[in-house]
Amino acid sequence: MESALSQSLPTDLASRSLRAVWHPCTQMQHHDEVPPLALASGQGAWLLDTDGRRYLDAVSSWWVNLLGHAHPRINDAIKQQLDTLEHAMLAGFTHQPAVELAERLSALTGHALGHAFYASDGASAIEIALKMSHHCWRNQGLPGKQRFVGFERGYHGETLGALAVTDIALFRRAYEPLLRSAQLLPSPDERLAAPHEDAAAPARRALAALDELLQRESHAISAVVVEPLVQCAGGMAMHGPEFIARLAALCEAHQVHLIADEIAVGCGRTGSFFACEQAGVWPHMLCLSKGISAGYLPLAVVLSRPAIYQAFHHPDLERGFLHSHSYSGNPLACRAALAMLDVMESERVLERNRRLAQSLTAALQPLARHPRVRHFRQRGMIWAFDAGIDDPAQRATFARRTSQLALQQGLLLRPIGTTVYLMPPYVLDDDEVGLLAERTVRVFDAAVGS
Ligand SMILES: *Cc1c(COP(=O)(O)O)cnc(C)c1O
């Protein structure tokens, strides 16, 4: 019966996937019309499907493949680690990759932050930071500080704790009754400025709301969590570094932790290694994931200030931060991260990215001037613009239509609502910059029907 059934169905990879795999962030029924694309391999900025067609990965595979696919130096580093120590528990034991990565990340903050706490994904990093914040206050005799503050349009992952500080209705609505209530303040998104206002007006409103909240209730508030410079999943909503600087000052003044979620914006994405560097401040805790292992293996890191760490350092077991995770500090993932840091430093990638960003911005000028484009914007290695579409039905299908049109042009794009963005790997050559711009223009023209 079983074998008769499977013989009667197509056996190509996409069909098998639809029978066996529950894909993330997907209404599976949409795949009845368009199946998932079956990939065979990756090389640099390109992905290859099982028919040998090539796709320029303009979103670094959900923002993780910072240095492209199959980078020789990262591949070699992982192979060497594989033959040395593939994994060991990190409670009671330690190893070179975990130590070296923690030391190097701390050095990148000028040792303002340290004691890397390891996890495997972004949402877990946020859970860890939230738990660490409250537990820290508890250890310091302030157990009433239990609430968390986030911003509208913020995204911090989709486990229940992280979802509580996330403001994406699509991801949140069904689980609302399960979530702890968090306070969401207005977004600093520059696009929210009224025509007569300057771009920083929304940031000022967010800060005024926070100031008021903290004056009233800081005794009950544990931490504020923010994506510095760009709220990515919320539609590549950008704000200036002065917002982060003033946010940090307010948190400091009111005895509230600042958690910087640099899961998407860290590792050079906004131009500096950490986005917070541009604001000249360090948060109490900083979360990294996504690009930290260059898209090779699941890894997340929470860095904290020495004072946070000290609040847990005590003879009593229960005052310790006992959060346990089986794969914490996995040597292969840490080795991939170290190789990523090596490439970033030895190839002066941040410097190279500044030139790359200039040439891609120049190549994208047809879009910046396009009559159907709203809010063309760029920060570091992130470009975004909104499609001016009035018809609600067209707006609703824009993202999916555009992704499909892009694939037909050999381009991997994944718009968020009506926001088209590029977050390419840091390895594009001049030809690829040209191709990326050309294809993006062509796809957008087709998508808006001009
Ligand atoms: C992706 C993302 C997360 C969640 O990371 P996962 O690894 O997908 O759990 C959290 N915060 C931000 C800013 C992100 O972009």
The ligand as an SDF file (V2000), in Angstrom:
LIG
                    3D

 15 15  0  0  0  0  0  0  0  0999 V2000
   16.3040   36.6120   12.6890 C   0  0  0  0  0  0  0  0  0  0  0  0
   16.2460   37.4770   13.8770 C   0  0  0  0  0  0  0  0  0  0  0  0
   16.0150   36.9370   15.1530 C   0  0  0  0  0  0  0  0  0  0  0  0
   15.7230   35.4730   15.3790 C   0  0  0  0  0  0  0  0  0  0  0  0
   16.7750   34.6460   14.9720 O   0  0  0  0  0  0  0  0  0  0  0  0
   16.4520   33.1060   14.6610 P   0  0  0  0  0  0  0  0  0  0  0  0
   17.7880   32.4850   14.5130 O   0  0  0  0  0  0  0  0  0  0  0  0
   15.6570   33.0940   13.3940 O   0  0  0  0  0  0  0  0  0  0  0  0
   15.6860   32.5890   15.8230 O   0  0  0  0  0  0  0  0  0  0  0  0
   16.0090   37.8060   16.2170 C   0  0  0  0  0  0  0  0  0  0  0  0
   16.2260   39.1110   16.0680 N   0  0  0  0  0  0  0  0  0  0  0  0
   16.4670   39.6660   14.8600 C   0  0  0  0  0  0  0  0  0  0  0  0
   16.7400   41.1230   14.7650 C   0  0  0  0  0  0  0  0  0  0  0  0
   16.4650   38.8690   13.7230 C   0  0  0  0  0  0  0  0  0  0  0  0
   16.6460   39.4260   12.5270 O   0  0  0  0  0  0  0  0  0  0  0  0
  1  2  1  0
  2  3  1  0
  2 14  2  0
  3  4  1  0
  3 10  2  0
  4  5  1  0
  5  6  1  0
  6  7  2  0
  6  8  1  0
  6  9  1  0
 10 11  1  0
 11 12  2  0
 12 13  1  0
 12 14  1  0
 14 15  1  0
M  END
$$$$
